[in-house]
Amino acid sequence: MVKKAGELIDIELKPHDLRRHAATYASRSGTPLEIVSKVILRHADLATTQRYLGKVNDTEAIRWIETLYG
């Protein structure tokens, strides 16, 4: 279902992309890292979240936000 939704807006989309986007959006909107880690991503270790969010650069985050929220 997620892949088909991505095809409708002409992007490759996987379920994990949505999880990463939600975490990135929350983090860049000012949500404390501890909340992103423990509540949104449910990571046991804060370091896991820091590595996870470190893989998303600003250009990619902006592209996702513009694509999904116009």
C-alpha positions in Angstrom: 0.0 0.0 0.0 2.8 2.4 0.9 4.7 1.6 -2.4 1.5 2.3 -4.4 1.0 5.6 -2.6 4.5 6.6 -3.6 3.8 5.7 -7.2 0.9 8.1 -7.2 3.2 11.0 -6.5 6.0 9.6 -8.5 8.5 8.8 -5.7 9.9 5.5 -4.5 8.4 5.0 -1.1 8.8 2.2 1.5 7.3 1.8 5.0 10.6 2.5 6.6 10.8 5.8 4.7 7.7 7.0 6.5 9.1 6.0 9.9 12.4 7.9 9.1 10.4 10.9 7.8 8.3 11.1 10.9 11.3 11.0 13.2 13.2 13.6 11.1 10.2 15.9 10.9 9.6 15.7 14.6 13.3 16.3 15.4 13.6 19.3 13.0 10.4 20.7 14.4 11.9 20.9 17.9 10.7 17.7 19.5 13.4 16.7 22.0 15.6 13.8 20.8 14.6 11.7 23.8 10.9 11.9 22.7 11.8 11.1 19.1 13.9 8.1 20.3 11.7 6.6 23.0 8.2 7.5 21.8 8.2 7.8 18.0 10.9 5.3 17.1 10.8 3.2 20.3 14.6 2.8 20.4 16.1 1.4 23.6 19.3 3.4 23.1 19.5 7.1 22.3 22.7 6.5 20.4 20.7 4.4 17.9 18.4 7.4 17.2 21.3 9.8 16.8 22.9 7.5 14.2 19.5 7.0 12.5 18.8 10.8 12.2 22.4 11.5 11.2 21.8 9.7 7.9 19.2 12.3 6.7 20.7 15.4 5.3 18.9 18.8 5.2 18.2 18.6 1.4 16.6 15.2 1.7 14.5 16.3 4.7 13.3 19.4 2.9 12.4 17.4 -0.2 10.3 14.9 1.8 8.5 17.7 3.6 7.8 19.6 0.4 6.6 16.4 -1.4 4.4 15.2 1.4 3.0 18.6 2.7 3.2 20.7 -0.6 
